[in-house]
């Protein structure tokens, strides 16, 4: 009779588990309703559209920031070129002065 008890307890535990799962499924169904395939597809489409719009907005912001960055970089690059030309011109003038005066400036 002792060997029948564990088997009974196992069956009872399995039935309890099935009952809890059915009860949970019933609560989910009451709370959220039943989704049809069409409802699910509509939700996915709405999510896709929302993600696309959010992404478009973020990309637009990023484009603005990149435009500013590229413009700033180009201005900086132009300034560097002008400064480089000025330094080259000054070096040439110093060399000419050194040659003409025979004084070396360091």
C-alpha positions in Angstrom: 0.0 0.0 0.0 3.0 2.3 0.6 4.0 2.0 -3.1 0.5 3.2 -4.2 0.8 6.4 -2.2 3.6 8.0 -4.2 1.9 7.2 -7.4 -1.3 8.8 -6.1 0.6 11.9 -4.9 2.3 12.2 -8.3 -1.1 12.0 -10.1 -2.6 14.5 -7.7 0.3 16.9 -8.2 0.0 16.6 -12.0 -3.7 17.3 -11.8 -3.1 20.3 -9.5 -0.5 21.6 -11.9 -2.9 21.3 -14.9 -5.6 23.0 -12.8 -3.3 25.9 -12.0 -2.2 26.3 -15.6 -5.9 26.3 -16.7 -6.8 28.8 -14.1 -3.8 31.0 -15.1 -4.8 30.7 -18.8 -8.4 31.7 -17.9 -7.2 34.8 -16.0 -5.0 35.8 -18.9 -7.9 35.3 -21.3 -10.2 37.4 -19.0 -7.6 40.1 -18.6 -6.4 40.4 -22.2 -9.1 38.8 -24.3 -8.5 36.4 -27.1 -6.2 37.6 -29.9 -7.1 36.5 -33.4 -4.4 36.2 -36.1 -5.8 39.4 -37.7 -5.6 41.4 -34.4 -2.0 40.2 -33.9 -1.1 41.2 -37.4 -2.6 44.7 -36.9 -0.7 45.1 -33.6 2.5 44.1 -35.4 1.8 46.6 -38.3 1.1 49.4 -35.8 4.4 48.6 -34.0 6.3 48.6 -37.3 4.8 52.0 -38.3 5.6 53.5 -34.8 9.2 52.1 -34.9 9.6 53.5 -38.5 8.4 56.9 -37.5 10.6 57.0 -34.3 13.6 55.9 -36.4 12.9 58.5 -39.0 12.7 61.2 -36.3 16.0 60.1 -34.7 17.7 59.9 -38.1 16.5 63.4 -38.9 18.1 64.6 -35.7 21.3 62.7 -36.5 21.4 64.3 -40.0 21.3 67.7 -38.5 24.1 66.9 -36.1 26.2 65.4 -38.9 25.6 68.5 -41.1 26.8 70.7 -38.3 29.8 68.5 -37.6 30.8 68.4 -41.3 30.4 72.2 -41.6 32.5 72.8 -38.5 35.2 70.3 -39.8 35.4 72.1 -43.2 35.7 75.5 -41.5 38.5 74.1 -39.2 40.2 72.6 -42.2 40.1 75.9 -44.1 41.5 77.7 -41.1 44.3 75.1 -40.9 45.2 75.7 -44.6 45.3 79.4 -44.1 47.5 79.1 -41.0 49.8 76.7 -42.8 50.1 79.2 -45.7 50.9 82.0 -43.3 53.6 80.0 -41.5 55.1 79.0 -44.9 55.1 82.7 -46.0 56.7 83.7 -42.7 59.4 81.0 -43.0 60.2 82.2 -46.5 60.4 85.8 -45.3 62.7 84.8 -42.4 65.0 82.9 -44.9 65.1 85.9 -47.2 66.0 88.2 -44.3 68.7 85.7 -43.1 70.2 85.6 -46.5 70.2 89.3 -47.0 71.5 90.2 -43.5 73.6 87.1 -43.0 72.1 86.6 -39.5 70.5 83.3 -38.5 67.3 83.6 -36.5 66.5 80.6 -34.4 
